[in-house]
Amino acid sequence: MHELGIAQALVEQVEAVRVAHGGRPVLAVGVRIGSWRLVVKESLEFYYEAITRGTALEGSRLEVETVEATARCRRCGGEFRVEGSLLVCPDCGSLGADLLSGQELDLVSVELED
């Protein structure tokens, strides 16, 4: 249910952008979310729509880009796509790697009406 909190924070950020640009209507909102954030896209979209109902953001599109988790092995230096919840290097089998992507939670665009 952390999608509700994410949607609320997102709406606050978008509203600040809208007001800063003369209160123009918002057409679309782009967000980038890493797969390790465990955000359920459909839940986020549901909460976004519910929160914006009856507001200046009502009807705006929420465009969600998912960023796959990648990591670098601490032992061999190989980079790999993370499958599951363990950081196991597919090249050398070592446990332990540094996450390179997958934790993103970013507002990347706000499209306003001309």
Secondary structure, DSSP 8 states (H G I E B T S, - for coil): -HHHHHHHHHHHHHHHHHHHTTT--EEEEEEEEEGGG---HHHHHHHHHHHHTTSTTTT-EEEEEEE--EEEETTT--EEE--TTS-B-TTT--B-EEEEES--EEEEEEEE--
